Amino acid sequence: MLIVSYDFSSDRMRSKFSRYLEKYGYRMQYSVFIIKDSERVLQNILTEIDLTYKKKFTGADSVVIFHICEGCKKKIVKYGYAERDESDLIFIS
């Protein structure tokens, strides 16, 4: 699993980056996405950051990518909405 956290001073750049990340994962919190771990996806994201966003960074902008291994996933503690964000839903009609 990858956790991507970002903060951009530009609303436009922040919105564009969040729309980009939605292709690969889902929003856990406002500026935090959970993305399925894949070397190809990670390389795509890193390339996009380097080619599109990095050159526009101000001193206040940042992107942090955490690679969470399978063993560490068991150590994550979640409360509130985050407790249910990965659970499967069953619909009965």
C-alpha positions in Angstrom: 0.0 0.0 0.0 1.1 3.5 -0.7 0.0 6.5 1.2 0.3 9.8 -0.6 0.0 13.0 1.3 0.2 16.4 -0.4 -0.1 20.1 0.3 -0.1 22.7 -2.4 -0.6 26.4 -1.9 -2.3 26.7 -5.3 -6.0 25.5 -5.2 -5.8 24.8 -8.9 -2.7 22.6 -8.6 -4.1 20.8 -5.5 -7.3 20.0 -7.3 -5.4 18.8 -10.4 -3.2 16.5 -8.3 -6.1 15.1 -6.4 -7.9 14.3 -9.6 -4.8 12.6 -10.9 -4.5 10.4 -7.8 -8.1 9.4 -8.0 -7.1 7.3 -11.0 -5.0 5.1 -8.8 -6.6 5.0 -5.4 -9.1 6.6 -3.0 -9.1 9.5 -0.7 -8.6 8.6 2.9 -8.7 12.2 4.1 -8.8 15.6 2.3 -5.1 15.6 1.1 -4.3 11.9 1.8 -4.8 9.0 -0.7 -4.4 5.3 -0.3 -3.1 3.6 -3.4 -2.7 0.0 -4.1 1.0 -1.0 -4.1 2.4 -1.5 -7.5 5.9 -0.6 -8.8 4.3 0.6 -12.1 1.8 2.9 -10.3 4.5 4.3 -8.1 6.7 5.0 -11.1 3.8 6.7 -12.9 3.1 8.9 -9.9 6.8 9.8 -9.4 7.2 10.6 -13.1 4.0 12.8 -13.1 5.3 14.7 -10.0 8.7 15.2 -11.7 7.3 16.3 -15.1 4.3 18.3 -14.0 4.3 19.4 -10.4 7.9 19.6 -9.1 8.9 22.5 -11.3 5.9 24.5 -10.0 6.6 23.9 -6.3 6.8 26.9 -4.0 8.5 26.8 -0.6 5.1 25.8 0.9 4.3 22.8 -1.4 5.0 19.2 -0.7 4.2 15.6 -1.6 5.1 12.7 0.7 4.8 9.1 -0.4 4.8 6.4 2.3 5.4 2.8 1.2 3.6 0.6 3.7 4.7 -3.1 3.7 2.2 -5.9 4.4 3.6 -6.4 8.0 3.2 -2.7 8.8 -0.3 -2.6 7.5 -1.3 -4.6 10.6 0.1 -1.9 12.8 -2.2 0.9 11.4 -4.8 2.1 13.9 -7.9 3.8 12.5 -10.8 5.6 14.2 -14.0 7.0 13.0 -14.8 6.9 9.3 -11.3 5.5 8.6 -12.2 2.3 10.4 -14.7 1.4 7.6 -13.0 2.8 4.5 -11.5 -0.5 3.4 -14.4 -2.8 4.4 -16.5 -4.5 1.8 -20.2 -3.5 1.4 -22.9 -6.1 0.9 -26.2 -4.9 -0.7 -29.3 -7.1 -0.3 -32.3 -6.2 -2.3 
